[in-house]
Structure formats: C-alpha cells, structure tokens
Amino acid sequence: MHGALLLALFILVFIACRGLLEAVLWTAERRFRLRPAYLLRSQRRVKSRQFSSWLLRHLQDLLEALNSRASPSSVLTVSVVGLLIGIGVGAYLFQHLRGMLLLAVMLAALPYIVLRMRLVSKQMAARLEFLPAVEVFYQYYVMTDPRNIRQALAMCLEERRLRMPVRAAFERLFRHLSTNRPIDDALRIFSFSLGHVWGVYMTNLLRVGLTEGADLSASLQELIQDMRQSQTADQAARNRLLEIRIANFSPPIFFVLFILVNFRLNGQQAFYYYLVDAGGKNMLLNGLILMFASFVMGLWLSIRRM
C-alpha cells in the first residue's frame, strides 16, 4: 500500500519537475533563438506519427477529435497513477484483494471514460447540425469546376456557413488535408469526431473522392435525400441517447443523496458504518462498482446508438 502511494507520488513529482524544466528550457531557447518554434512542433508531430500501437493511435484520435492538447502518453500516465492510487487506497480502506483490484481498475479506466463521454456529448450536439452542413458542402461542391473537395471545404469555412459544433470537425479535416497529412488518418479522425452512421457514409464518399478523384455530386445528393427521409427516426434515436445519458447520471445522484441523508440523521453512526465497519465499506465498494458499471454501460449504449 505504502509503496504504491509513494510510487504514485514520485510519478506526479517527476511529471511536474519535467514539465517545469521543459518550460524553462523552451523559454530560454526562444529568447536566444537557438531554434525556431516550428521545429519543436514538427518534432512532436513526427513523434505522434511514430505510434505503432493500436491503443496509442486510438488515444491520439480521441484527443484530436476533442481538440485536446494532451498527448496519449499523458493519458496513460494519469491512468497508471490512478492505478497505483487505487491499489494503495483500496488496500488501506478495504484490506482485501477484491477491493484493492476493483478500485485500481476503476481509477485507471476513469481518464479514458471521461474523455470518451466528452466525445459522445460533442457527437450528440454535432449530429443536429450534420444535415445542414452536408447541404452547404454540397452546394459549394457543385459550384467548383472541376469538382474539388478541398476547394469546397475552403469555401464553406471561409463563408462561415457551417455552425458549431459540426464546424470544428470540418475545420479539422481541412487543416489535416492542407498540411499533407495522410488521407486515411484525416478521414479516420473526421469519422471519429462525428461518430454516427451518416458520418461514416460521408467519410467513405470523401475517401473515394480524394483518392480516386470521382465526382460525388450524385452520391451527396442521395445522402442528403436519405437523411431528410430519416429525420423522424434520427430524432427518435437522439431521444434514446438523451434517455441513456439521464439514466447514466441517475445512480451517482441517488447514491450521494442516500449517503448525505444518513450523515444528516446520525453522522457519528454513519461515519463508523461507512468508514470503519467492514460491512459498510463493502457496501460502499459495491455501490462504486455498480455506478462504474452504469457509466460503462451507458457509454457503450451511447456509442452503439450513434
């Protein structure tokens, strides 16, 4: 227990010291112009492209879809620190292997679950504006001669006819295509940002147009017609997603209310039962497990319903 907590504290201190040292060195280098600012950014992009692991690539796509400046390594570091804290706190509070391992797993998975829930919230908000965005893109696409996807995206963004939050996904796609990023990577992040079936279909159309140079006018028109015809079903799907989100946050609210009521009625007895008695601590552990399972199930259902 003490070793895990000390190791977690050491990792946090090491990260803080390294970040402070990097900030000081970077400030000194910029002051004396030892290397231009764009060189460090290019080196970071090269390092990010060298990730061969599926997990690191998945985390990179997730962070880019959220427009987060964090790196996959920082997310993994926070997860490792949470794992160590869970081991130490679980061993101290519950004093058995089950509580220690379950608390460690929950704290280790918590950063990814929070990021994924933020992405689902953005996907739900962007879904409302996706059909108008595709209609605007189609209008500019048929105006270009010859048909040029990059030029149509540039015209859409310059005229600012795309509304947030779906505008962020198109801006990110245009930025990736303009910086000669691989088309597959740019489209994968674009599809990941949207997160629904129509977004995947749109991504496949853009892939064909960018790689083969095919005319997408007819396909985009069919996509718009299909989306208009399925607006009722799409609204029902959004209502189900909202119901899932409400049910997802209900257990923690009732759990906290239950604990507060008990402390309000008899604080001393509640303190002894929840923090000293083995049966009360096991009940708290089971409640945390059920809430964690509720979050995971709600997240999984939200992803499946998108």
C-alpha positions in Angstrom: 0.0 0.0 0.0 2.7 2.5 1.1 4.9 1.5 -1.9 2.1 2.1 -4.4 1.2 5.5 -2.9 4.9 6.5 -2.8 5.4 5.4 -6.4 2.3 7.4 -7.5 3.6 10.5 -5.6 7.0 10.0 -7.2 5.5 9.9 -10.7 3.5 13.1 -10.1 6.5 14.9 -8.8 8.6 13.7 -11.7 6.0 14.9 -14.2 5.7 18.3 -12.5 9.5 18.7 -12.5 9.9 17.6 -16.1 7.2 20.0 -17.2 8.7 22.9 -15.3 12.2 22.1 -16.7 10.9 21.8 -20.3 9.1 25.2 -19.9 12.2 26.9 -18.6 14.5 25.4 -21.3 11.9 26.2 -24.1 11.6 29.8 -22.8 15.4 30.2 -22.8 15.7 28.7 -26.3 13.1 31.1 -27.7 14.8 34.0 -26.0 18.2 33.3 -27.5 16.7 32.0 -30.8 18.6 28.7 -30.6 15.9 27.0 -32.7 12.7 28.2 -34.3 9.4 27.4 -32.8 8.1 25.4 -35.7 10.9 22.9 -35.3 9.7 21.6 -31.9 6.1 21.4 -33.2 7.3 19.4 -36.2 9.3 17.1 -34.0 6.2 16.5 -31.8 4.1 15.7 -34.9 6.8 13.2 -36.1 6.8 11.5 -32.7 3.0 11.3 -32.7 3.1 9.6 -36.1 5.6 7.0 -34.9 3.0 5.4 -32.6 2.5 1.9 -33.9 0.4 0.6 -31.1 -3.4 0.5 -31.7 -4.0 1.8 -28.2 -1.8 4.9 -28.7 -3.3 5.6 -32.1 -6.8 5.3 -30.6 -6.0 7.7 -27.9 -4.4 10.1 -30.3 -7.5 10.0 -32.5 -9.7 10.6 -29.4 -7.6 13.6 -28.2 -7.5 15.1 -31.6 -11.3 14.7 -32.0 -11.7 16.6 -28.7 -9.2 19.3 -29.8 -7.2 18.5 -26.7 -3.5 19.4 -26.3 -2.8 16.4 -24.1 -0.8 13.5 -25.5 -1.6 9.8 -25.4 1.4 9.3 -23.1 0.0 11.8 -20.6 -3.3 10.0 -20.5 -1.6 6.7 -20.0 0.5 8.3 -17.2 -2.6 9.5 -15.4 -4.1 6.0 -15.8 -1.0 4.5 -14.2 -1.1 7.0 -11.4 -4.8 6.2 -10.8 -4.0 2.5 -10.8 -1.3 3.0 -8.1 -3.6 5.2 -6.0 -6.4 2.7 -6.3 -4.1 -0.1 -5.1 -2.9 2.0 -2.1 -6.3 3.4 -1.2 -8.1 0.1 -1.8 -5.6 -1.8 0.4 -6.0 0.8 3.2 -9.8 1.1 3.2 -11.0 -2.4 2.3 -8.0 -4.6 3.3 -8.7 -7.3 0.8 -7.7 -8.2 -2.7 -11.1 -7.7 -4.3 -11.5 -4.1 -3.1 -7.9 -3.2 -4.0 -8.1 -4.6 -7.6 -11.5 -3.2 -8.4 -10.7 0.3 -7.1 -7.4 0.3 -9.0 -9.2 -0.8 -12.3 -11.9 1.9 -11.9 -9.4 4.7 -11.2 -7.2 3.5 -14.1 -10.1 3.5 -16.6 -11.6 6.8 -15.3 -9.5 9.1 -17.6 -10.5 7.3 -20.7 -14.1 7.1 -19.7 -14.2 10.8 -19.0 -12.7 11.6 -22.4 -15.0 9.2 -24.2 -18.1 10.7 -22.5 -16.9 14.2 -23.6 -16.6 13.0 -27.1 -20.1 11.4 -27.1 -21.5 14.7 -25.8 -19.9 16.5 -28.7 -21.1 13.9 -31.2 -24.6 14.2 -30.0 -24.5 18.0 -30.4 -22.8 17.8 -33.8 -25.4 15.3 -35.0 -28.1 18.0 -35.0 -26.1 20.2 -37.4 -24.8 17.5 -39.7 -27.5 17.6 -42.3 -27.3 21.4 -42.8 -23.5 21.1 -43.0 -23.7 18.4 -45.7 -26.2 20.5 -47.6 -23.9 23.5 -47.5 -20.9 21.4 -48.6 -22.9 20.0 -51.5 -23.8 23.5 -52.7 -20.2 24.6 -52.8 -19.0 21.3 -54.2 -21.2 21.5 -57.3 -20.1 25.1 -57.8 -16.4 24.1 -58.1 -15.2 23.2 -61.6 -13.7 20.7 -61.7 -15.1 19.1 -58.6 -12.6 19.7 -55.8 -13.3 18.6 -52.2 -10.5 20.8 -50.7 -11.7 23.9 -52.5 -15.3 23.2 -51.5 -14.2 22.8 -47.8 -12.3 26.0 -48.0 -15.2 27.9 -49.4 -17.6 26.5 -46.7 -15.2 27.6 -44.0 -14.4 31.0 -45.4 -18.1 31.9 -45.8 -18.7 30.6 -42.2 -22.0 29.0 -43.1 -21.2 25.9 -41.1 -22.4 26.1 -37.5 -20.7 24.8 -34.4 -20.0 22.2 -33.2 -20.0 20.3 -36.5 -17.9 23.1 -38.0 -15.0 22.0 -35.8 -14.9 18.6 -37.5 -14.8 20.1 -41.0 -12.2 22.6 -39.9 -10.0 19.8 -38.6 -10.5 17.8 -41.8 -9.5 20.8 -43.9 -6.5 21.5 -41.7 -5.3 17.9 -42.0 -5.7 17.8 -45.7 -4.0 21.2 -46.1 -0.9 20.0 -44.1 -0.4 16.9 -46.3 -1.5 14.6 -43.5 -2.3 11.1 -44.8 -5.8 11.0 -46.1 -6.7 7.8 -44.2 -5.6 9.5 -40.9 -7.5 12.7 -41.6 -10.7 10.8 -42.6 -10.5 8.4 -39.7 -10.4 11.4 -37.2 -13.2 13.1 -39.1 -15.4 10.0 -38.8 -14.4 9.5 -35.2 -15.4 13.1 -34.4 -18.9 12.6 -35.9 -19.5 9.1 -34.5 -22.7 8.2 -36.3 -23.7 6.2 -39.4 -24.2 9.2 -41.7 -20.8 10.5 -40.7 -19.2 7.1 -41.7 -21.1 7.2 -45.0 -19.9 10.8 -45.7 -16.4 9.8 -44.8 -16.5 6.9 -47.3 -17.7 9.3 -50.0 -14.9 11.7 -49.3 -12.3 8.9 -49.3 -13.4 7.9 -52.8 -13.4 11.5 -54.0 -9.9 12.2 -52.5 -8.2 9.0 -53.6 -9.9 8.3 -57.0 -11.0 11.8 -58.0 -14.5 10.7 -58.6 -17.5 13.1 -58.9 -19.5 12.9 -55.7 -22.4 15.1 -56.7 -25.0 12.3 -57.2 -23.8 10.4 -54.1 -24.0 13.5 -51.9 -27.5 14.3 -53.2 -28.6 10.7 -52.4 -27.1 11.1 -48.9 -29.0 14.3 -48.3 -32.3 12.8 -49.5 -31.8 9.7 -47.3 -31.0 11.9 -44.3 -34.1 14.0 -44.9 -36.3 11.0 -45.2 -35.0 9.5 -41.9 -35.3 12.7 -39.9 -38.1 11.2 -37.7 -36.1 8.1 -37.0 -33.0 10.2 -36.3 -34.9 12.4 -33.8 -36.1 9.2 -32.0 -32.5 8.0 -31.9 -31.4 11.3 -30.3 -34.2 11.0 -27.8 -33.0 7.5 -26.8 -29.4 8.8 -26.5 -30.7 11.5 -24.2 -32.6 8.9 -22.1 -29.4 6.9 -21.8 -27.5 9.9 -20.6 -30.1 10.7 -18.0 -30.1 7.1 -16.8 -26.3 7.2 -16.8 -26.1 10.0 -14.3 -29.0 8.9 -12.1 -27.2 6.3 -9.9 -24.5 8.6 -8.6 -27.0 11.3 -7.7 -29.2 8.9 -5.7 -26.1 7.3 -4.1 -24.8 10.7 -2.9 -28.3 11.7 -1.6 -28.5 8.4 0.3 -25.2 9.0 2.0 -26.0 12.6 2.8 -29.3 11.7 4.3 -27.7 9.1 6.5 -25.0 11.5 7.7 -27.7 14.1 8.3 -29.7 11.7 10.5 -26.8 10.3 12.5 -23.4 11.5 11.5 -21.4 9.5 14.0 -23.0 6.2 13.4 -22.9 6.7 9.6 -19.2 7.6 9.8 -18.5 4.4 11.8 -20.6 2.2 9.5 -19.2 3.5 6.2 -15.5 4.0 7.1 -14.8 1.6 9.9 -17.2 -1.3 9.8 -16.3 -4.0 7.2 -19.9 -4.5 6.1 -20.4 -0.7 5.4 -17.2 -0.5 3.5 -18.2 -3.5 1.4 -21.5 -1.8 0.7 -19.7 1.4 -0.5 -17.4 -0.7 -2.7 -20.4 -2.5 -4.2 -22.1 0.9 -4.8 -19.0 2.2 -6.5 -18.8 -0.9 -8.7 -22.5 -0.5 -9.7 -22.0 3.2 -10.6 -18.9 2.4 -12.6 -20.7 -0.4 -14.4 -23.6 2.1 -15.1 -21.2 4.6 -16.6 -19.6 2.0 -18.8 -22.9 0.5 -19.9 -24.3 4.0 -20.7 -21.2 4.8 -22.7 -21.3 1.6 -24.6 -25.0 2.0 -25.4 -24.5 5.6 -26.5 -21.7 4.5 -28.9 -23.9 1.7 -30.2 -26.9 4.1 -30.7 -24.8 6.7 -32.6 
